[in-house]
Amino acid sequence: MSVRLLAVDLDGTLVRGDRTVSDRTRAALTGCDDAGIRVVVVTARRWLAAAPVLRNLGLQGMAIVAGGGAVRDIASGRVTMSGVLRGDALAGAVDAILASGLQPMVAVDHGEHYLAGHPRHDSSATARQFARGRVTRTTVDAMRRAVAARVLAMGPASRIAAAARRCVGLPCHLIIQDCIHRVGGGGERVLELHAAAENKGTSLRRLCRQLRVPMGAVAAVGDAPSDLPMLEAVGTAVLMGQAEAGLRRRGMAIAPAVDADGAAWAIERLVLCAAAPQAA
């Protein structure tokens, strides 16, 4: 089945380590547009952080942001789909994170704004994340009763693991991955936990149903554990070369790393079917 829609992660896939997008990758995205293939960026970034990059790339149509928490129209920023955690899932995740000695980061306003408790619970990674976005300090009860897309926690691996164990059985999607802020681990790996109403895979499925694009006609490219639900849902799955080996699944194509234009390689070879160098 030919590819009709490309779902592609942003950081670590389109965006390189120096926060730029290569000319080759830009040309590959333009090639998709010329070929009538929809491009949907699927990113953990909040809309306010993702929008400037999407518009700079000249992308149109829809983007899935906040890790699947919302689908937005790129031109207007309007939310066309969103997910909300069930009350028992939200309260349970907040309690589990607090019981593990971490700060709950309750994502409201479609993932654009955090609610959090007293700063004494902040890890170094959490504090750095709050410095990049909007946060309102509030009570535990207010966090437990919020209308939220997801709850996050950032901190040392042992505490994240404890919080995840306490979240097992809650009606939500759980993801653990390396933290974007690798500080304050006290010698441990720094991780982040997401307890979410939607993930990248479920939101992509919903969008494709709306667009009447079968999942077998979708190609997806990503590099992180949060991309796995998306990669497992599509007809053509491509994992970036720098991704952890544990993310590899049977049938996935392995692209070169992001700094070696892996996304462009994947688009040229597997989406546009253009001649491209073989992966190393």
Number of C-alpha atoms within 10 A of each C-alpha: 9 15 22 19 23 23 24 26 28 23 21 21 28 25 19 18 12 7 11 12 21 18 11 14 22 15 15 21 25 17 17 20 15 10 12 12 19 20 23 23 23 32 24 21 19 20 23 13 15 21 21 12 16 18 12 9 15 13 20 16 13 22 28 33 30 26 25 30 32 28 27 21 16 23 13 10 14 12 16 13 16 20 21 20 22 19 15 14 22 28 20 19 29 27 19 21 25 16 14 18 17 24 25 27 26 27 26 20 13 24 25 20 18 23 22 24 21 11 11 9 15 21 20 17 23 24 15 15 17 17 10 9 13 11 19 13 13 12 12 17 11 14 25 20 13 17 19 26 28 32 29 23 30 34 30 24 22 15 21 25 17 15 23 21 12 17 21 14 11 16 17 22 18 21 18 20 16 16 19 13 18 17 20 16 18 10 9 13 15 24 24 22 24 23 27 28 24 23 31 26 21 18 25 26 18 13 19 16 12 9 10 9 15 16 18 15 16 27 26 30 30 29 26 19 17 22 24 22 16 26 27 16 19 21 18 23 24 26 29 23 24 18 20 12 9 7 14 16 15 6 11 16 18 20 28 21 21 25 19 15 22 26 34 25 25 28 26 22 16 19 24 18 12 14 10 13 9 9 14 8
